[in-house]
Amino acid sequence: MQIKTPDYIYAKFFMKGEATDEIDEMPRVLPRQIHGDNIIHVHDDNAMNLILPEQPETDGLLLATTKVSASMRFADCAPVMIYGERWVMLLHSGFKGTVLKITHKGLELVRKLYGDDSVSESFAWIGPCIGRDDYERDAHEEWSIRGMKEFHRENYDVRNEKVFFDLAGEIESQLVDSGVTGMNTYRDSRCYSYRRGDVHERMTLYVKMRI
């Protein structure tokens, strides 16, 4: 699955059965994922110390160098990619990582290193992960209780002593809480809003093909 990104980023998500031949011989950071919230800033000065066969223990990579590539592996846990002008971040957001708010913490690291605008002007992609109706946990289990405390209420259901968690929904909520948002037509004066009283005027979507 090719992911649409600016020219300065190449990103592809390899689905089941897809050969990874496109992963070239470029030095690569491939961490040992531990279902936590640690994030490593990979930059010019430390990149070569992190490449294979080294496997640093982390569930997040903030890549800000062209010296190395980076990858992570997934099965049910959510792959998250967020990128800005000078960086791209990969996150392995499983249930525990989502409870620990790894997406929010990653963006706070971006904010600290690159400023508020780097967060508000960033773009995010959430890849395939287990769905809400299929992720069932015991309601009385320690991490389930913690999840119900940390997740936004709309992102889980309690049914017959079981809890069903929406990982993708919660990650999206964390993105919004961190300032990665679309325009709110009701609140943004640059937009027409029917609810705000713009009964006749409308915005326009325009598309053309480039040969």
Secondary structure as GFF3:
##gff-version 3
##sequence-region A 1 211
A	DSSP	beta_strand	28	29	.	.	.	ID=ss1
A	DSSP	beta_strand	40	42	.	.	.	ID=ss2
A	DSSP	three_ten_helix	47	49	.	.	.	ID=ss3
A	DSSP	beta_strand	60	63	.	.	.	ID=ss4
A	DSSP	beta_strand	69	70	.	.	.	ID=ss5
A	DSSP	beta_strand	78	83	.	.	.	ID=ss6
A	DSSP	beta_strand	88	93	.	.	.	ID=ss7
A	DSSP	alpha_helix	95	99	.	.	.	ID=ss8
A	DSSP	alpha_helix	102	114	.	.	.	ID=ss9
A	DSSP	alpha_helix	116	120	.	.	.	ID=ss10
A	DSSP	beta_strand	123	126	.	.	.	ID=ss11
A	DSSP	three_ten_helix	132	134	.	.	.	ID=ss12
A	DSSP	beta_strand	136	138	.	.	.	ID=ss13
A	DSSP	alpha_helix	142	150	.	.	.	ID=ss14
A	DSSP	three_ten_helix	153	155	.	.	.	ID=ss15
A	DSSP	beta_strand	156	159	.	.	.	ID=ss16
A	DSSP	beta_strand	162	165	.	.	.	ID=ss17
A	DSSP	alpha_helix	167	177	.	.	.	ID=ss18
###
